[in-house]
Amino acid sequence: MKGKSLISITDFNKEQQLRILEIAAGFEKNPNQKLLNDHVVASLFFEPSTRTRLSFETAANRLGARVIGFSDSGSTSVKKGESLKDTIIMVSGYADIIVMRHPREGAARWASEVSTVPVINAGDGANQHPTQCLLDMYSIMQTQGKLEDLNIAFVGDLKYGRTVHSLVQAMCNFNATFHLVSPEELKLPSSVKMHIKNAKLEYHQYTELQDIMHIADIIYMTRIQKERFSDPMEYEKVKNSYVLNKSMLETSKQNMKILHPLPRVNEISEDVDNMPQAFYFKQAENGVYVRQALLAAIAGVK
């Protein structure tokens, strides 16, 4: 993985994905390892982020790297009209690894093609979010003791949810059964379902959240993303489609855990937070260890 960009989760094969999870477990036991003292990591966030940006910067700092970059493109030369190509070429002369989030689908792949250093996609529009996928896999492994043969329910915005798209593709390597819960307007795109079909795996579609409560090993909740809707009225129609509350957990399997890429709005009630099924805050913490593993692997020190 040394020197390799990560734009889509499929850029790393199954063995490489598992290797990242293995390295992450080591960092969870001992997070402060100054392995990148001579490295500079560029953190370029053209779109708002809290967990992804801060966990990447925490990961780089715990590894001893220096971090440069921005969290608001409005304060950069992009506002003056500088192209993405010119920005990436310029920054790749300053840094050893670029971490980038961009609102436009395909922007990360384009950046990797013009950059002279590895690029890590921290989310490109509604397309992919491979590092979130890796930390989701790590969290699933942590809670279930395995990745194979699980019933995984994805709930909410499956159309625009880039975290869902990445995780579905990855879990096709582990014989998962997929339970897809969404409004008709926000179904999983056919292009993502094709990965399930090509892997000869099962998927089932639902419109009611209660239908999967007794089936799922993992419930992956997502928020309805207002920023992805061009028509505000369409958002208003679906914004409160699913709300998971404490009383709904009575029929859940003993091993079931709830994941969420965060931020949440109202799709998980706060009365769920202290339940044993809730794992989303620990999931967010896991992002630091997984991103440490990724930076170390791409830098070639692990």
C-alpha positions in Angstrom: 0.0 0.0 0.0 3.0 2.3 0.2 2.6 5.3 -2.0 -0.9 4.3 -3.1 -3.9 6.6 -3.2 -7.2 5.6 -1.7 -10.1 7.0 -3.7 -12.6 4.2 -3.7 -12.8 1.3 -1.2 -12.2 -1.0 -4.2 -8.7 0.5 -4.6 -7.7 -1.8 -1.8 -8.4 -5.5 -2.1 -9.8 -7.6 0.7 -6.4 -8.5 2.1 -5.3 -4.9 2.2 -8.5 -3.8 3.9 -8.0 -6.5 6.6 -4.4 -5.4 7.0 -5.5 -1.8 7.7 -7.9 -3.1 10.4 -5.0 -5.2 11.9 -2.7 -2.2 12.0 -5.6 -0.1 13.5 -5.9 -2.5 16.4 -2.3 -1.9 17.2 -2.8 1.8 17.3 -5.8 1.5 19.5 -3.6 -0.2 22.1 -0.8 2.3 21.6 -1.9 5.4 19.7 1.1 7.6 20.3 3.7 6.3 17.9 6.0 9.0 16.3 6.4 7.2 13.0 5.9 10.1 10.7 8.1 12.8 12.2 9.5 13.7 8.8 6.2 13.8 7.0 3.8 16.6 6.1 0.1 15.8 5.7 -2.1 18.2 3.8 -5.7 18.4 5.0 -7.8 20.0 2.2 -11.5 20.3 3.1 -13.5 22.0 0.4 -16.7 20.9 2.2 -17.6 21.1 5.9 -16.5 18.3 8.2 -16.1 17.7 11.9 -15.3 14.0 12.6 -13.4 13.2 9.4 -11.2 16.3 9.4 -10.4 16.3 13.2 -9.8 12.5 13.3 -7.4 12.7 10.3 -5.6 15.6 11.9 -5.5 13.8 15.3 -4.2 10.7 13.6 -1.4 12.7 11.8 -0.5 14.5 15.0 -0.3 11.3 17.1 2.0 9.9 14.4 4.2 13.0 14.7 3.5 14.4 11.3 2.9 18.1 10.6 -0.4 19.1 9.3 -1.1 21.9 6.8 -4.3 22.8 4.9 -7.7 24.4 5.3 -11.2 23.7 6.4 -12.8 26.5 4.4 -12.0 26.9 0.7 -13.4 30.4 0.9 -10.2 31.5 2.5 -8.0 30.1 -0.2 -7.1 31.0 -3.8 -10.1 28.8 -4.9 -12.2 31.8 -4.2 -10.1 33.7 -6.7 -10.8 31.1 -9.3 -7.9 28.8 -9.0 -8.7 25.3 -10.5 -8.7 22.1 -8.5 -5.9 20.9 -10.7 -3.6 23.8 -9.9 -4.4 23.6 -6.2 -3.5 19.9 -6.0 -0.3 20.3 -8.1 0.8 23.1 -5.8 -0.1 21.3 -2.6 1.6 18.1 -3.7 4.8 20.1 -3.8 4.4 20.9 -0.1 3.1 17.6 1.4 3.8 13.9 1.5 0.1 12.8 1.6 -3.0 14.8 0.7 -6.3 14.1 2.5 -9.2 15.8 0.5 -12.9 16.2 0.8 -14.8 17.8 -2.1 -18.5 18.3 -2.8 -18.1 17.2 -6.5 -18.3 13.5 -7.3 -15.1 12.3 -9.0 -13.0 15.2 -7.7 -10.8 12.9 -5.6 -10.0 10.6 -8.5 -9.1 13.7 -10.6 -6.9 15.0 -7.8 -5.1 11.6 -7.6 -4.3 11.7 -11.3 -2.6 15.1 -11.2 -1.0 14.8 -7.7 2.6 13.7 -7.3 1.9 12.3 -3.8 -0.8 9.9 -2.6 -4.3 11.3 -2.2 -6.8 9.9 0.4 -10.5 10.6 -0.4 -12.3 12.0 2.6 -15.6 12.1 0.8 -16.4 13.3 -2.8 -20.1 14.4 -3.0 -22.5 11.5 -2.9 -20.0 9.1 -4.4 -17.5 7.4 -2.0 -16.1 7.7 1.6 -13.6 4.9 1.8 -11.9 5.8 5.1 -15.3 5.9 6.8 -15.9 2.5 5.3 -12.7 1.1 6.9 -13.6 2.5 10.3 -17.1 1.0 9.9 -15.6 -2.4 9.1 -13.3 -2.0 12.1 -16.4 -1.3 14.3 -18.3 -4.2 12.9 -15.4 -6.5 13.6 -15.1 -5.1 17.1 -18.7 -5.7 17.9 -19.4 -9.0 16.1 -16.0 -10.6 16.4 -16.1 -11.2 12.6 -17.0 -9.6 9.3 -18.4 -12.7 7.5 -22.0 -13.9 7.2 -23.7 -10.9 8.9 -27.2 -9.4 8.3 -26.6 -5.6 7.8 -29.4 -3.2 7.6 -28.8 0.2 6.0 -31.5 2.8 7.0 -32.3 6.3 5.6 -30.6 8.0 2.7 -29.3 5.2 0.6 -29.3 7.2 -2.6 -26.9 10.0 -1.6 -25.2 8.3 1.3 -21.6 7.9 0.2 -20.8 6.0 3.4 -23.5 3.4 2.5 -22.2 3.1 -1.0 -18.6 2.3 0.2 -19.6 -0.1 2.9 -22.0 -2.1 0.7 -19.1 -2.6 -1.8 -16.7 -3.6 0.9 -19.1 -6.0 2.7 -19.7 -7.9 -0.6 -16.3 -9.5 0.1 -17.7 -11.0 3.4 -20.9 -12.8 2.3 -23.2 -10.2 3.9 -27.0 -10.2 3.5 -28.2 -6.6 2.9 -31.4 -5.2 4.3 -32.1 -1.8 2.6 -34.6 0.5 4.4 -35.5 3.8 2.7 -38.2 5.9 1.2 -38.9 5.1 -2.4 -37.2 8.4 -3.4 -33.9 7.4 -1.6 -33.4 3.8 -2.6 -29.9 2.4 -3.1 -28.7 3.3 -6.6 -28.7 0.5 -9.2 -25.0 0.9 -9.7 -24.3 0.0 -6.1 -26.9 -2.9 -6.1 -24.9 -4.3 -9.1 -22.0 -5.0 -6.7 -24.3 -7.1 -4.6 -25.7 -8.9 -7.7 -22.2 -9.5 -9.1 -21.2 -11.1 -5.7 -24.3 -13.3 -5.9 -25.5 -12.1 -2.5 -29.0 -11.3 -1.3 -30.6 -8.0 -0.7 -34.0 -7.1 0.6 -35.8 -3.7 0.3 -38.1 -2.3 2.9 -39.9 1.0 3.7 -40.6 0.3 7.4 -37.7 0.3 9.9 -39.6 -2.0 12.3 -39.4 -4.8 9.7 -35.7 -5.3 10.2 -35.3 -4.9 14.0 -35.4 -8.6 14.7 -33.2 -9.6 11.8 -30.2 -7.2 11.9 -26.8 -7.8 13.4 -25.8 -4.3 12.5 -28.2 -1.4 11.9 -26.5 1.4 10.0 -28.5 4.6 10.4 -28.0 7.6 8.2 -29.4 11.1 8.2 -31.4 12.5 5.3 -28.9 14.9 3.8 -30.6 18.2 3.1 -27.5 19.5 1.3 -27.9 16.8 -1.4 -31.4 17.9 -2.4 -31.9 20.5 -5.2 -35.6 20.8 -4.4 -36.3 21.8 -0.7 -39.8 20.3 -1.0 -38.5 16.9 -1.8 -36.3 17.1 1.3 -39.3 18.1 3.4 -41.3 15.0 2.2 -38.7 12.5 3.5 -36.7 14.3 6.3 -38.4 12.5 9.2 -38.8 9.1 7.5 -37.1 7.1 10.2 -36.5 7.7 13.9 -34.9 4.9 16.0 -36.0 5.1 19.6 -35.4 3.0 22.8 -38.7 1.1 22.7 -38.0 -0.2 19.2 -34.9 -2.1 20.5 -37.0 -4.6 22.5 -37.2 -7.1 19.6 -33.5 -6.7 18.5 -31.0 -9.6 18.5 -28.7 -9.7 21.6 -25.6 -9.0 19.5 -27.1 -6.2 17.5 -25.2 -2.9 17.4 -26.2 0.5 16.0 -23.8 2.4 13.8 -24.1 5.9 12.3 -21.5 7.9 10.4 -22.7 11.1 12.2 -23.7 13.8 12.4 -27.2 12.8 13.4 -30.2 15.1 13.3 -33.2 13.3 14.8 -32.9 9.8 13.3 -31.6 8.3 16.5 -33.4 9.4 19.7 -31.1 10.4 22.6 -32.8 7.8 24.8 -30.9 5.2 22.7 -27.5 6.7 23.6 -27.1 4.8 26.8 -28.4 1.5 25.5 -25.9 -1.4 25.0 -26.8 -1.5 21.3 -25.5 2.1 20.7 -22.0 2.0 19.3 -21.9 5.2 17.2 -19.7 7.3 19.5 -17.1 4.6 19.9 -17.4 4.1 16.1 -16.3 7.8 15.7 -13.4 7.3 18.1 -12.3 4.3 16.0 -11.8 6.7 13.1 -8.5 8.0 14.7 -7.0 4.5 14.9 -8.0 3.5 11.4 -6.8 6.7 9.9 -3.5 6.3 11.7 -3.2 2.9 10.2 -4.0 4.2 6.7 -1.5 7.1 6.9 1.2 4.7 8.2 0.6 2.1 5.5 0.6 4.6 2.7 3.8 6.2 4.1 5.3 2.8 4.1 6.2 2.7 7.9 3.7 -0.1 8.7 
